[in-house]
Amino acid sequence: MFRSDCHVAPQRAADFSSTLPSVASIALSRRACLGGGLAALALLAGCKPATVPFKGIDLTGAQYGRDFRLRDADGRERTLADFKGQALMVFFGFTQCPDVCPTALTRALEIRELLGADGARLAVAFITIDPERDTAQVLKAYVGAFDPGFVALRGDEAQTAEVAREFKVFYKKVPTGASYTMDHSAITYVFDPEGRLRVAFRHEQDAQDCAADLRQILQAA
């Protein structure tokens, strides 16, 4: 019988150090609007309010997480292009994870509910890091238990390793006697409706903060 322990690897700061914005880039850069009445009119017409910083990790402009090519539980090939027009949340995990993965999927349900009507514009994809045990049938039943609309994705061992590298996701098989469990990163990635990586949610972030970031992304689309 498989032991369902799930060890979550601590998120290394270095994973995101190259993409985190500087303090200067978070604040909206403005040029001074000088002069008399004409300059005042230019200020009113051209200066926009500052963008609210994300509550998650801002990954706008990141040069990774650019795409994936995996099969869903029905055998169809899926890429980021399939989700164009929707915000997309992507989480890496495995079906025998007892707490981190079900917590992330439950949070996704809460986020969609908090978004109200905009929740229909949010897609959720769960990518397995354990293709050896997570067959298409197992994945479909597991993800469908949370929401039949959630998309379960899998590849073979090589494809799994490739997509994990592309998304800077850590995972490792850990023997547990006659069986094994998986160490893995616990980050949820968020793409905007144009398929651009925008933000990452930490495992400890609550649904309210995540929904606020997604609302901002959807309203800007």
C-alpha positions as a printed NumPy array, in Angstrom:
array([[  0.   ,   0.   ,   0.   ],
       [  1.399,   3.354,  -0.983],
       [  2.262,   5.706,   1.8  ],
       [  0.716,   9.088,   1.135],
       [  3.337,  11.29 ,   2.781],
       [  4.062,  14.368,   0.707],
       [  7.256,  16.312,   1.395],
       [  7.21 ,  19.815,  -0.028],
       [ 10.569,  21.157,  -1.037],
       [ 11.233,  24.636,   0.34 ],
       [ 10.956,  27.218,  -2.405],
       [ 14.39 ,  28.545,  -3.138],
       [ 14.635,  32.301,  -3.48 ],
       [ 16.992,  31.743,  -6.378],
       [ 14.161,  30.206,  -8.377],
       [ 12.631,  33.628,  -8.806],
       [ 15.527,  36.001,  -8.178],
       [ 16.083,  36.638, -11.858],
       [ 12.462,  37.591, -12.447],
       [ 11.457,  39.501,  -9.336],
       [ 11.021,  43.185, -10.195],
       [ 13.055,  45.889,  -8.517],
       [ 11.33 ,  48.386,  -6.263],
       [ 11.714,  50.954,  -9.017],
       [  9.959,  48.768, -11.582],
       [  6.987,  48.108,  -9.31 ],
       [  6.165,  51.79 ,  -8.995],
       [  4.775,  53.469, -12.113],
       [  7.436,  55.665, -13.666],
       [  6.254,  59.217, -14.247],
       [  7.774,  62.202, -15.896],
       [  7.244,  65.478, -14.185],
       [  4.37 ,  67.415, -15.713],
       [  5.703,  70.951, -15.579],
       [  4.552,  74.315, -16.793],
       [  1.245,  76.149, -16.752],
       [ -2.234,  75.191, -17.832],
       [ -1.155,  73.105, -20.833],
       [  1.059,  70.928, -18.655],
       [ -1.769,  70.479, -16.178],
       [ -4.035,  69.298, -18.997],
       [ -1.324,  66.894, -20.128],
       [ -1.158,  65.511, -16.613],
       [ -4.893,  64.893, -16.53 ],
       [ -4.928,  63.355, -19.984],
       [ -1.758,  61.306, -19.961],
       [ -0.754,  60.241, -16.449],
       [ -2.391,  56.982, -15.361],
       [ -2.856,  55.782, -11.778],
       [ -0.159,  53.454, -10.458],
       [ -0.672,  49.739, -11.032],
       [ -1.421,  47.844,  -7.821],
       [  1.422,  45.373,  -7.128],
       [  0.523,  41.695,  -7.148],
       [  0.143,  39.977,  -3.803],
       [  1.859,  36.935,  -5.276],
       [  5.302,  36.81 ,  -6.919],
       [  5.251,  39.066,  -9.985],
       [  6.679,  37.085, -12.907],
       [  5.713,  39.491, -15.682],
       [  8.331,  39.222, -18.415],
       [  9.786,  35.937, -17.119],
       [ 11.717,  33.982, -19.719],
       [ 10.548,  30.567, -18.547],
       [  7.21 ,  28.811, -18.263],
       [  6.724,  29.654, -21.929],
       [  4.678,  26.615, -22.929],
       [  3.933,  22.947, -22.338],
       [  2.887,  20.097, -24.603],
       [  1.173,  17.324, -22.654],
       [ -1.826,  14.99 , -22.932],
       [ -5.008,  15.506, -20.973],
       [ -6.893,  12.641, -19.326],
       [ -8.796,  12.018, -22.571],
       [ -5.598,  11.71 , -24.591],
       [ -5.791,  15.094, -26.326],
       [ -2.588,  17.096, -26.703],
       [ -2.757,  20.402, -24.838],
       [ -0.604,  23.536, -24.996],
       [ -0.943,  27.05 , -23.6  ],
       [ -2.645,  28.116, -26.821],
       [ -5.67 ,  25.978, -25.892],
       [ -6.397,  28.304, -22.97 ],
       [ -6.145,  31.619, -24.818],
       [ -8.895,  34.   , -23.731],
       [ -8.86 ,  32.631, -20.175],
       [ -6.62 ,  33.165, -17.192],
       [ -4.893,  29.866, -16.406],
       [ -3.639,  28.507, -13.092],
       [ -1.056,  25.699, -13.378],
       [ -0.038,  23.481, -10.452],
       [  2.429,  20.564, -10.401],
       [  1.656,  17.69 ,  -8.046],
       [  0.645,  14.038,  -7.742],
       [ -2.53 ,  12.231,  -6.811],
       [ -1.166,  10.466,  -3.712],
       [ -0.144,  13.749,  -2.092],
       [ -2.181,  13.921,   1.145],
       [ -2.276,  17.649,   1.828],
       [ -0.421,  20.153,  -0.383],
       [ -2.006,  19.155,  -3.701],
       [ -5.606,  18.825,  -2.47 ],
       [ -5.18 ,  22.126,  -0.635],
       [ -4.059,  23.835,  -3.853],
       [ -7.   ,  22.439,  -5.833],
       [ -9.472,  23.346,  -3.096],
       [ -8.055,  26.869,  -3.081],
       [ -8.561,  27.036,  -6.846],
       [-12.257,  26.318,  -6.313],
       [-12.461,  29.07 ,  -3.693],
       [-10.692,  31.532,  -5.987],
       [-13.124,  30.893,  -8.811],
       [-16.06 ,  31.383,  -6.47 ],
       [-14.588,  34.66 ,  -5.183],
       [-14.228,  35.903,  -8.764],
       [-17.982,  35.717,  -9.284],
       [-18.904,  36.078, -12.954],
       [-15.218,  36.31 , -13.87 ],
       [-14.743,  32.788, -12.512],
       [-15.969,  31.463, -15.855],
       [-12.819,  32.969, -17.391],
       [-10.473,  30.991, -15.138],
       [ -9.041,  27.619, -16.201],
       [ -7.124,  25.281, -13.889],
       [ -4.535,  22.703, -14.983],
       [ -2.956,  20.037, -12.759],
       [  0.294,  18.558, -14.127],
       [  1.426,  15.302, -12.551],
       [  5.048,  14.805, -11.526],
       [  4.362,  11.089, -10.949],
       [  3.396,   9.644, -14.35 ],
       [  4.405,   6.16 , -13.182],
       [  1.359,   5.936, -10.896],
       [ -0.804,   8.766, -12.215],
       [ -2.335,   7.169, -15.278],
       [ -4.848,   9.099, -17.354],
       [ -7.698,   7.253, -15.635],
       [ -6.334,   7.953, -12.142],
       [ -5.783,  11.626, -12.949],
       [ -9.243,  12.074, -14.42 ],
       [-10.905,  10.643, -11.317],
       [ -8.7  ,  12.625,  -8.931],
       [ -9.001,  16.04 , -10.568],
       [-12.651,  15.477, -11.445],
       [-13.435,  14.946,  -7.763],
       [-12.572,  18.609,  -7.222],
       [-14.134,  19.945, -10.413],
       [-14.846,  18.134, -13.707],
       [-13.801,  21.324, -15.496],
       [-10.249,  21.194, -14.153],
       [ -7.75 ,  19.829, -16.682],
       [ -5.407,  16.972, -15.714],
       [ -2.19 ,  16.779, -17.748],
       [  0.535,  14.16 , -17.966],
       [  3.53 ,  13.151, -20.026],
       [  6.003,  10.308, -19.925],
       [  9.055,  10.518, -17.662],
       [ 11.086,  12.499, -20.202],
       [  8.262,  14.935, -20.974],
       [  7.617,  15.439, -17.267],
       [ 11.271,  16.286, -16.668],
       [ 11.275,  18.662, -19.637],
       [  8.213,  20.637, -18.554],
       [  9.484,  20.771, -14.972],
       [ 12.735,  22.321, -16.196],
       [ 10.816,  24.832, -18.295],
       [  8.794,  25.909, -15.261],
       [ 11.703,  25.69 , -12.77 ],
       [  9.78 ,  23.097, -10.764],
       [ 11.683,  20.856,  -8.364],
       [ 10.529,  17.27 ,  -7.84 ],
       [ 12.189,  14.132,  -6.553],
       [ 11.151,  10.554,  -5.869],
       [ 11.723,   9.622,  -2.212],
       [ 11.743,   5.901,  -1.287],
       [  9.482,   4.874,   1.612],
       [ 10.192,   1.199,   2.162],
       [  8.454,  -0.788,  -0.555],
       [  6.929,   2.335,  -2.103],
       [  7.822,   6.004,  -2.586],
       [  6.499,   9.524,  -2.206],
       [  7.436,  12.755,  -3.989],
       [  9.181,  15.923,  -2.876],
       [  8.073,  18.852,  -5.019],
       [  7.696,  22.599,  -5.314],
       [  4.361,  23.986,  -4.184],
       [  3.957,  26.984,  -6.473],
       [  0.899,  27.78 ,  -8.597],
       [  1.657,  29.637, -11.831],
       [ -0.825,  32.082, -13.36 ],
       [ -1.054,  33.051, -17.03 ],
       [ -3.086,  35.932, -18.415],
       [ -5.619,  35.459, -21.252],
       [ -2.852,  36.133, -23.79 ],
       [ -0.835,  33.178, -22.493],
       [  1.806,  35.26 , -20.697],
       [  3.19 ,  34.156, -17.341],
       [  2.258,  36.878, -14.84 ],
       [  2.352,  35.74 , -11.226],
       [  3.113,  32.801,  -8.93 ],
       [  1.088,  31.987,  -5.824],
       [  2.879,  30.566,  -2.81 ],
       [  1.289,  27.619,  -1.059],
       [  0.526,  29.692,   2.044],
       [ -1.31 ,  32.481,   0.188],
       [ -5.022,  32.546,   0.864],
       [ -7.759,  32.469,  -1.757],
       [ -8.665,  36.127,  -1.192],
       [ -5.182,  37.369,  -2.117],
       [ -5.016,  35.053,  -5.123],
       [ -8.44 ,  36.183,  -6.332],
       [ -7.37 ,  39.82 ,  -6.048],
       [ -4.407,  39.182,  -8.361],
       [ -6.523,  37.234, -10.834],
       [ -9.191,  39.919, -10.848],
       [ -6.529,  42.476, -11.733],
       [ -5.227,  40.268, -14.555],
       [ -8.695,  39.613, -15.974],
       [ -9.777,  43.247, -15.793],
       [ -6.655,  44.311, -17.681],
       [ -7.265,  41.798, -20.472]])
